[in-house]
Amino acid sequence: MEAAEVRARILASYPEIEIATVEHLGAGWDSDAWLVNEALVFRFTLQAGGHERILKEARLLPELGVALPLAVPVPRYIAIDESGAVPSFIAHDFLPGAPFSTAGLSGAQVERAAADIAGFLSALHDFPLEQAEGLIGARRPEDGRYWLLRDRWRIEMFPIFEAEERVAIEDRWDQFMKAMEIPTDLRLIHADLNLDHILMDASWRVTAVIDWGDATVGDIALDFAGFDPSFRRRVLGLYRGPQDPTLLQRVEFDRWIRPMHQIHYGLYGGGQRHVDEGIRDLMDSLGLP
């Protein structure tokens, strides 16, 4: 999108908004973000069916805004176009902060950040399940999730790999499946909790969690897969939620398949850069050149 298109799309739905400045913040896999008047973040959908994610966020985030110990982007404006002829959008107050990183932090600062994130995840995963299901839609079953994903990728993605690479992927997948148990204690999860979606302030305190479009009811393992092993251990040591015997195996599996998500995204609209980066990271994890 261009700035002029952003202005026109906003004013078509909210002509009362006086737009002085428009600044591009960046585009992700599902949305394109713009800062308006240095105060409001407008996120425009990039994918078919993106309006459904916006509607989910519009229902869920006001409730999480009062239930969680960290800030979330509570919506102020939404505009929906189910036809997809023009992008749908959702807007919230700008949440200041930089993407979270442990680089340069002291041991005490890392421990404090781990406590902040553990408290956040404890509260999120304790959110009433029935209420969550009503806000986000039907409960997502975990039974068969890994196999369904595997079957889909065998058709849509595996053909790009050499025979040796496909064998290595299948073998590693089998190893994980033998070590894991299918979770039955499902909770409300963020489902895309990487470090870019956690914000910290100038004093190195964790302040907010953003990008809730993937939020669902599912396996809590997904919410720990975005952390490196050392920081993850700190967070889990302070986490007050359930930790079943194969949680760590599922966390490692979800972390392992992240490059394949990136490859799939690149193949189906994201571009060759994502394919190349995903293949590089996947081959590294398999010990292949």
Backbone hydrogen bonds, N-H to C=O, Kabsch-Sander energy under -0.5 kcal/mol:
donor,donor_aa,acceptor,acceptor_aa,energy
6,V,2,E,-2.2
7,R,3,A,-2.5
8,A,4,A,-2.3
9,R,5,E,-2.6
10,I,6,V,-2.3
11,L,7,R,-2.6
12,A,8,A,-1.7
13,S,9,R,-0.8
13,S,10,I,-0.9
14,Y,10,I,-3.0
17,I,14,Y,-1.8
19,I,17,I,-0.7
20,A,18,E,-0.7
23,E,35,L,-2.6
25,L,33,A,-2.4
26,G,33,A,-1.4
28,G,31,S,-3.0
32,D,44,F,-2.3
33,A,26,G,-2.9
34,W,42,F,-2.5
35,L,23,E,-3.6
36,V,34,W,-0.6
36,V,40,L,-3.4
37,N,21,T,-2.5
39,A,36,V,-2.1
40,L,36,V,-2.4
41,V,92,H,-3.1
42,F,34,W,-3.1
42,F,40,L,-0.6
43,R,41,V,-0.5
43,R,90,I,-2.9
44,F,32,D,-2.8
44,F,42,F,-0.5
45,T,88,S,-2.5
46,L,30,D,-2.5
47,Q,30,D,-0.7
50,G,47,Q,-1.9
52,E,49,G,-1.5
53,R,49,G,-0.7
54,I,50,G,-1.7
55,L,51,H,-2.3
56,K,52,E,-2.0
57,E,53,R,-2.5
58,A,54,I,-2.5
59,R,55,L,-1.6
60,L,56,K,-2.6
61,L,57,E,-2.4
63,E,60,L,-0.7
64,L,60,L,-2.0
65,G,61,L,-2.4
66,V,62,P,-0.6
66,V,63,E,-0.8
67,A,63,E,-0.8
68,L,64,L,-2.0
71,A,207,T,-2.3
74,V,72,V,-1.5
76,R,91,A,-3.6
77,Y,91,A,-1.4
79,A,89,F,-2.4
84,G,81,D,-1.3
89,F,79,A,-2.3
90,I,43,R,-1.7
91,A,77,Y,-2.8
92,H,41,V,-1.9
93,D,74,V,-0.6
94,F,39,A,-3.1
98,A,200,M,-2.5
100,F,195,L,-1.3
100,F,198,I,-2.6
105,L,102,T,-2.0
110,V,106,S,-2.5
111,E,107,G,-2.2
112,R,108,A,-2.2
113,A,109,Q,-2.4
114,A,110,V,-2.6
115,A,111,E,-2.1
116,D,112,R,-2.3
117,I,113,A,-2.5
118,A,114,A,-2.7
119,G,115,A,-2.4
120,F,116,D,-2.0
121,L,117,I,-2.8
122,S,118,A,-2.5
123,A,119,G,-2.0
124,L,120,F,-2.7
125,H,121,L,-2.8
126,D,122,S,-0.7
127,F,124,L,-1.5
132,A,128,P,-2.4
133,E,129,L,-2.7
134,G,130,E,-1.7
135,L,131,Q,-1.7
136,I,132,A,-2.5
137,G,133,E,-1.7
140,R,217,V,-0.5
145,R,142,E,-2.6
148,L,144,G,-3.1
149,L,145,R,-2.1
150,R,146,Y,-2.0
151,D,147,W,-2.8
152,R,148,L,-2.1
153,W,149,L,-2.5
154,R,150,R,-2.2
155,I,151,D,-0.9
155,I,152,R,-0.6
156,E,152,R,-2.5
157,M,153,W,-2.7
158,F,153,W,-2.8
160,I,157,M,-2.1
161,F,158,F,-2.2
166,R,162,E,-2.5
167,V,163,A,-2.3
168,A,164,E,-1.9
169,I,165,E,-2.3
170,E,166,R,-2.6
171,D,167,V,-2.6
172,R,168,A,-2.4
173,W,169,I,-2.4
174,D,170,E,-2.5
175,Q,171,D,-2.1
176,F,172,R,-2.0
177,M,173,W,-2.4
178,K,174,D,-2.1
179,A,175,Q,-1.1
179,A,176,F,-0.5
180,M,176,F,-1.3
186,L,184,T,-1.4
187,R,218,G,-2.5
189,I,216,T,-3.1
194,N,192,D,-1.9
197,H,194,N,-1.8
198,I,195,L,-1.4
199,L,208,A,-2.8
200,M,98,A,-2.4
201,D,205,R,-2.4
204,W,201,D,-2.0
207,T,199,L,-2.8
208,A,199,L,-1.1
209,V,71,A,-2.4
210,I,197,H,-2.4
215,A,212,W,-1.5
216,T,189,I,-1.8
218,G,187,R,-2.8
218,G,216,T,-0.6
222,L,219,D,-1.5
223,D,220,I,-1.5
224,F,221,A,-1.7
225,A,221,A,-0.8
227,F,224,F,-1.3
232,R,228,D,-2.8
233,R,229,P,-2.0
234,R,230,S,-1.4
235,V,231,F,-2.4
236,L,232,R,-3.0
237,G,233,R,-1.9
238,L,234,R,-0.8
238,L,235,V,-1.1
239,Y,235,V,-1.0
247,L,244,D,-1.8
250,R,246,T,-1.9
251,V,247,L,-2.4
252,E,248,L,-2.5
253,F,249,Q,-2.1
254,D,250,R,-2.8
255,R,251,V,-2.2
256,W,252,E,-2.4
257,I,253,F,-2.2
258,R,255,R,-0.8
260,M,257,I,-0.6
261,H,257,I,-1.8
262,Q,258,R,-2.0
263,I,259,P,-2.4
264,H,260,M,-2.6
265,Y,261,H,-2.4
266,G,262,Q,-2.5
267,L,263,I,-2.5
268,Y,264,H,-1.7
269,G,266,G,-0.9
270,G,265,Y,-2.9
271,G,266,G,-1.9
274,H,271,G,-0.7
275,V,271,G,-1.2
276,D,272,Q,-2.9
277,E,273,R,-2.5
278,G,274,H,-2.4
279,I,275,V,-2.5
280,R,276,D,-2.3
281,D,277,E,-2.2
282,L,278,G,-2.5
283,M,279,I,-2.9
284,D,280,R,-2.0
285,S,281,D,-1.8
286,L,282,L,-1.3
287,G,283,M,-0.8
287,G,284,D,-0.8
288,L,283,M,-2.7
